[in-house]
């Protein structure tokens, strides 16, 4: 049970990191914001324990 919490915490952290990267790229280089988008969404799904 504790390993599942740790895994979820790291997935939430990675989701937040990639969210910041995505927003930053959306502001600075709008044509390339989609590059980190799959990583952000993948970590979001993992954090929600859907996958």
C-alpha positions in Angstrom: 0.0 0.0 0.0 2.8 2.4 0.8 4.6 1.8 -2.5 1.4 2.8 -4.3 1.3 6.1 -2.4 5.0 6.8 -3.3 4.3 5.9 -6.9 1.3 8.3 -7.0 3.3 11.1 -5.3 6.1 10.9 -7.9 3.5 10.8 -10.7 1.8 13.9 -9.3 5.2 15.6 -9.1 6.1 14.7 -12.7 2.7 15.9 -13.8 3.3 19.3 -12.2 6.8 19.6 -13.7 5.5 18.8 -17.2 2.5 21.2 -16.6 4.9 24.0 -15.9 7.0 23.1 -19.0 3.9 22.9 -21.2 2.6 26.3 -20.0 6.1 27.8 -20.4 6.4 26.5 -23.9 2.8 27.7 -24.7 3.9 31.2 -23.6 7.4 31.2 -25.2 7.1 28.9 -28.2 3.4 28.3 -28.9 3.9 26.2 -32.0 5.9 23.6 -29.9 3.7 23.4 -26.8 2.4 20.0 -27.9 5.8 18.3 -27.5 5.6 17.9 -23.6 1.8 17.4 -23.8 1.8 13.6 -24.0 4.2 13.4 -21.0 2.0 15.6 -19.0 -1.2 13.7 -19.8 0.5 10.3 -19.2 1.7 11.3 -15.7 -1.8 12.7 -15.0 -3.4 9.4 -15.8 -0.8 7.5 -13.7 -1.4 9.9 -10.8 -5.1 9.3 -11.0 -4.5 5.5 -10.8 -6.4 4.9 -14.1 -3.5 3.2 -15.9 
